[in-house]
Amino acid sequence: MTAKDDYLKRLRRIEGQSRGLQRMVEEEKYCIDILTQVSAMTKALQAVAMGLLEDHISHCVVDAAIAGGPEAEAKIKEATDAIARLVRS
C-alpha cells in the first residue's frame, strides 16, 4: 500500500465519522457522546496532517535543502508556516 492509498483510506474513514456525527446531531444524541466522536475525528485529521507533513519534509524539503539556494529557503519557510498552522488549530 502506498502512502497515498493510506491517506485516502484514512480520509474515507474520517468521512464516515463525519456522517456519523451528523446522524448523532440529527438524532439528538447525548452531547458528551458527540463531543467524544468530534475528538476522535480531530485526532484522525491530525494524524493525516502529521503524515503529510512528515512526507513533505522528508522529500520536498530535504531535496530542496540539498539543492540549496532560494528554493531551499522557500521550502523551509513553507514547511514552517504549515507547522504553525497545525499548532494553532
C-alpha positions in Angstrom: 0.0 0.0 0.0 1.3 3.4 -0.9 1.2 6.5 1.3 -1.4 7.9 -1.0 -3.6 4.8 -0.5 -3.1 5.0 3.3 -4.2 8.7 3.3 -7.2 8.0 1.2 -8.2 5.1 3.4 -7.9 7.3 6.5 -9.8 10.2 4.8 -12.6 7.9 3.8 -12.8 6.7 7.4 -12.9 10.3 8.6 -15.7 11.0 6.1 -17.7 8.1 7.6 -17.1 9.6 11.1 -18.4 12.9 9.8 -21.6 11.3 8.5 -21.9 9.5 11.9 -21.6 12.8 13.7 -24.3 14.4 11.5 -26.6 11.5 12.4 -25.9 11.8 16.1 -26.8 15.5 16.0 -30.0 14.8 13.9 -31.0 12.1 16.4 -30.2 14.4 19.3 -27.7 12.0 20.9 -26.1 12.8 24.3 -23.8 15.8 23.9 -20.8 14.2 25.6 -21.0 11.2 23.2 -21.0 13.7 20.2 -18.0 15.5 21.7 -16.2 12.3 22.1 -16.7 11.5 18.4 -15.6 15.0 17.5 -12.4 14.5 19.5 -11.7 11.2 17.7 -12.3 12.8 14.3 -10.0 15.7 15.2 -7.2 13.2 16.2 -7.7 11.3 13.0 -7.4 14.5 10.9 -4.3 15.5 12.9 -2.7 12.1 12.2 -3.3 12.6 8.5 -1.8 16.1 8.7 1.3 14.9 10.5 1.8 12.1 8.0 1.5 14.5 5.1 3.9 17.0 6.8 6.4 14.2 7.5 6.3 13.1 3.9 6.7 16.7 2.7 9.7 17.4 4.9 11.4 14.1 4.1 11.1 14.5 0.4 10.4 18.0 -0.9 12.2 20.0 1.9 15.2 17.6 2.0 15.6 17.7 -1.8 15.4 21.4 -1.8 17.8 21.8 1.0 20.3 19.5 -0.8 19.9 21.7 -3.9 20.3 24.9 -1.8 19.6 28.4 -2.9 16.3 30.3 -2.7 14.2 27.3 -3.3 15.5 25.7 -0.2 14.7 28.7 1.9 11.2 28.9 0.3 10.5 25.2 1.1 11.7 25.6 4.7 9.5 28.7 5.1 6.6 26.8 3.6 7.0 23.9 6.0 7.4 26.2 9.0 4.2 28.0 8.0 2.4 24.7 7.7 3.6 23.6 11.1 2.5 26.9 12.6 -1.0 26.5 11.1 -1.2 23.0 12.6 -0.1 24.2 16.0 -2.7 26.9 16.0 -5.5 24.6 15.0 
